[in-house]
Amino acid sequence: MPEPLRDYYEVLGVSRQASPDEIKRSYRKLARSAHPDVNTAPDAAEQFAELSAAYEVLSDSEKREAYDRFGHAGVQGSSAGASRAAREAGFDPSGFEDLFSAFFGGGGSHAARPQRGEDRVVEHGITFRTAVLGGTEHLKDSSGADVELKIPPGVEEGQTLRLRGRGAPSPTGGSSGDLNVKIRVGGHPWLKREGKHLRGLVPLSLDEAVLGTEIEVPLLEGSVRIKIPVHSSSGRVLRIPGLGVPSDPPGDLRLELRVVLPEGGHQDLDALAEKIKGTLPNPRLEMDWFANRS
């Protein structure tokens, strides 16, 4: 037995007292998501047929009056009869092409578009260097084919890069889905990211920290020579503009100095420490260390 027709006011989601403008707005809103070009439901064509049939009747004052008095029987032979026949025999949306074009400014479709393939998600690990400077990675897509993935400079841990058309194939001959690549970034021995800036540790001997020096610092690409000021304490940070993550503007390289004493001690250093013991200012007292407990 054929399924009974739904009330047209219910189909459009309006009251029986709705104005023509309210009916038009409701149809426009529902048609955007119900049209077979965008609706992938198996009964998308039937849904749109019912929606458009309801609008054709309720947007016409004479047909609406007949429908209000006699229900679906009052408009049989017009759009209601056509809509019901479409649902029972299979709907061709070309009958509503002009109506859809008038609302949305584009040509209608003579058939529902083939279903698009599903998107796929994979994880891909890259080095710290590639994450900062960018590069090209090679991986397999959903079909097992080799593909190139362009890594932009400054990509973040967990960021997703999209390869269009490299996901699952369409089951109905349409376009393939996308392959979404979730990036995992490896670590680095002495560098870390702080947004678009790079921060690194620079180990110094005691004499370098006290007397100052110049040292060569290796970078992800090349190196830079920096000057260590005299009397540099551990924790001091030297900022070098423009040597961070490539961007507009580029980030900074921030180098934290760390004084490292010889493991196991050093005879001359021990003798020197005994000699100057008690003569240097006590940094804990100068910081008022015990007074700041909050």
C-alpha positions in Angstrom: 0.0 0.0 0.0 1.4 3.4 -0.9 2.6 5.5 2.0 0.0 8.3 2.9 1.1 11.9 1.9 2.3 14.0 4.7 0.7 17.3 5.6 2.3 20.0 3.4 2.5 22.5 6.3 4.4 19.9 8.3 6.7 19.2 5.4 7.7 22.9 5.3 7.8 23.3 9.0 5.3 26.2 9.1 1.9 26.8 10.7 -1.3 26.9 8.8 -1.4 30.6 9.4 2.1 31.2 7.9 2.5 34.1 5.5 3.8 33.7 1.9 7.1 35.1 3.0 7.4 32.6 5.9 6.6 29.8 3.5 9.2 31.0 1.0 11.9 31.4 3.7 11.3 28.0 5.1 11.4 26.3 1.7 14.7 28.1 0.8 16.3 27.0 4.1 15.2 23.3 3.8 15.9 23.1 0.1 19.6 24.0 0.6 20.2 20.8 2.5 17.5 18.5 0.9 18.5 18.9 -2.8 20.0 15.7 -4.2 23.2 17.6 -5.2 24.1 18.0 -1.6 22.0 15.4 0.2 23.6 11.9 0.2 20.6 10.1 1.8 19.2 7.2 -0.3 15.8 8.8 -0.5 17.2 12.3 -1.2 15.3 12.7 -4.4 12.0 11.7 -2.8 12.6 14.2 0.1 13.2 17.0 -2.3 10.2 16.0 -4.4 7.9 16.1 -1.3 9.4 19.5 -0.2 9.0 21.1 -3.6 5.5 19.7 -4.1 4.5 21.2 -0.8 6.0 24.6 -1.8 4.3 24.6 -5.2 0.9 24.2 -3.5 1.3 26.5 -0.5 3.0 29.3 -2.5 0.1 29.5 -4.9 -2.9 31.2 -3.3 -5.6 29.3 -5.3 -3.9 25.9 -4.7 -3.4 26.7 -1.1 -7.1 27.6 -0.6 -8.1 24.3 -2.3 -5.6 22.4 -0.1 -6.9 24.1 3.1 -10.5 23.1 2.2 -10.1 19.6 0.7 -6.5 18.5 1.6 -4.5 16.5 -0.9 -7.7 15.6 -2.8 -8.2 19.3 -3.6 -4.9 19.6 -5.5 -4.7 16.2 -7.2 -3.7 16.5 -10.8 -1.4 19.4 -10.0 1.9 19.3 -8.2 0.5 17.0 -5.5 -0.4 14.3 -7.9 3.0 14.7 -9.7 4.8 14.5 -6.3 3.1 11.3 -5.3 3.7 9.7 -8.6 7.4 10.6 -8.4 7.7 9.0 -5.0 6.1 5.8 -6.1 7.9 5.5 -9.5 11.2 7.2 -8.8 11.9 10.9 -8.8 13.7 12.8 -11.5 14.7 16.2 -10.0 14.8 17.9 -13.4 11.1 18.7 -12.9 12.2 21.2 -10.2 15.2 22.6 -12.0 13.8 26.0 -12.8 12.5 26.4 -9.2 15.8 25.5 -7.6 17.7 27.8 -10.1 15.4 30.7 -9.3 16.2 30.4 -5.6 19.9 29.6 -5.6 21.2 31.1 -8.9 22.5 27.9 -10.5 21.4 25.2 -12.9 19.6 22.3 -11.5 20.7 18.7 -11.8 19.0 16.2 -14.0 20.1 13.4 -11.6 21.5 13.0 -8.2 25.3 13.3 -8.2 27.3 10.1 -7.6 28.3 9.6 -3.9 31.7 10.9 -3.0 34.2 8.6 -1.5 34.9 8.7 2.3 37.8 10.7 3.8 40.5 8.8 5.4 42.9 9.8 8.3 46.4 8.6 8.7 49.3 9.6 11.0 52.7 10.5 9.6 55.9 11.2 11.6 58.4 13.9 10.5 61.6 15.1 12.0 61.9 18.3 14.1 64.0 19.8 11.3 61.3 19.2 8.6 58.6 20.6 10.9 60.5 23.9 11.3 62.0 24.3 7.8 59.4 22.4 5.7 60.1 19.8 3.1 58.6 17.0 1.1 57.5 13.6 2.6 56.5 10.4 0.8 53.7 8.1 2.0 51.1 5.7 0.7 47.5 6.8 -0.1 44.3 4.8 0.5 45.0 2.7 -2.7 48.6 2.0 -1.8 50.1 4.4 -4.3 53.1 6.6 -3.5 52.2 10.3 -3.0 54.1 13.4 -2.1 53.1 15.5 0.9 54.4 19.1 1.0 55.2 20.1 4.6 55.0 23.9 5.1 57.5 25.5 7.4 56.4 25.7 11.0 53.9 22.8 10.9 52.7 22.0 14.4 52.4 18.6 16.3 48.9 17.2 15.6 48.2 19.5 12.7 46.3 17.9 9.8 47.4 18.3 6.1 44.9 17.3 3.4 45.6 15.4 0.2 42.6 16.0 -2.0 41.2 12.9 -3.9 43.6 10.5 -2.1 41.0 9.0 0.2 38.6 6.1 -0.4 37.2 5.7 -3.9 33.5 6.4 -4.6 31.2 3.4 -4.6 29.1 4.9 -7.3 31.7 6.3 -9.7 32.0 9.7 -8.1 35.1 11.6 -6.9 37.4 10.0 -4.3 37.5 11.3 -0.7 40.4 13.1 0.8 43.4 11.7 2.8 43.9 13.7 6.0 47.4 13.4 7.3 47.9 14.0 11.0 51.4 15.2 11.7 53.6 13.8 14.5 56.8 15.8 15.1 60.0 14.2 16.5 62.2 15.7 19.2 65.5 17.4 19.1 68.5 17.0 21.4 68.7 20.7 22.4 66.1 22.7 20.6 62.4 23.1 21.2 59.5 25.1 19.8 57.9 28.2 21.5 55.4 29.1 18.9 57.3 30.6 16.0 60.5 30.9 18.1 63.2 28.3 18.8 64.7 27.8 22.2 67.9 26.0 22.9 70.4 25.3 25.6 74.1 26.4 25.3 76.4 24.6 27.7 79.4 26.7 29.0 82.5 26.0 31.0 83.0 28.1 34.2 85.8 30.1 32.6 83.7 30.9 29.5 80.8 32.1 31.7 83.1 34.3 33.8 85.4 35.7 31.2 83.1 35.7 28.2 83.9 34.2 24.8 82.7 33.6 21.3 81.3 30.2 20.3 79.8 28.5 17.2 76.2 27.4 17.6 74.9 24.7 15.2 71.5 25.4 13.7 69.0 23.2 11.9 70.6 24.6 8.7 74.1 26.0 9.0 75.4 27.6 12.2 75.8 31.0 13.8 78.6 32.6 15.9 77.5 34.3 19.1 79.3 36.3 21.7 79.0 35.2 25.3 79.1 38.3 27.6 81.4 38.3 30.6 79.9 37.2 33.9 77.0 35.2 32.3 75.0 33.2 34.8 73.1 30.0 34.1 69.6 30.8 32.9 70.6 33.9 30.9 68.9 34.0 27.5 70.5 35.5 24.4 68.0 36.4 21.7 69.0 36.3 18.0 66.3 37.7 15.7 65.2 36.0 12.6 66.7 32.5 13.2 63.5 30.9 14.5 60.7 29.3 12.5 60.5 30.8 8.9 57.4 33.0 8.9 56.4 36.6 8.2 58.0 37.9 10.2 60.4 35.1 11.1 60.7 33.9 14.7 63.7 34.3 17.0 66.4 32.0 18.2 66.5 32.1 22.0 69.6 30.6 23.6 69.6 29.8 27.3 73.1 29.6 28.9 73.9 26.8 31.3 77.2 26.6 33.2 78.4 23.0 33.4 81.1 22.0 35.9 83.5 19.2 35.1 82.1 15.8 36.1 84.2 14.4 39.0 85.7 17.8 39.7 88.9 19.6 38.6 92.1 20.2 40.7 92.7 23.8 39.7 89.0 24.6 39.9 88.8 23.2 43.4 91.9 25.2 44.5 90.4 28.4 43.0 87.1 27.8 44.8 88.9 27.3 48.2 90.9 30.5 47.6 87.9 32.7 46.9 85.6 31.0 49.3 83.5 33.5 51.3 84.7 36.5 49.3 81.9 36.5 46.7 78.5 38.0 47.3 75.9 35.4 48.4 73.3 35.4 45.6 70.6 33.9 47.9 70.9 36.9 50.2 70.9 39.4 47.3 67.7 37.7 46.0 66.1 37.9 49.5 65.6 34.2 49.0 63.9 33.4 52.3 61.6 36.4 52.3 59.8 35.4 49.1 57.9 32.3 50.2 54.5 33.2 48.8 
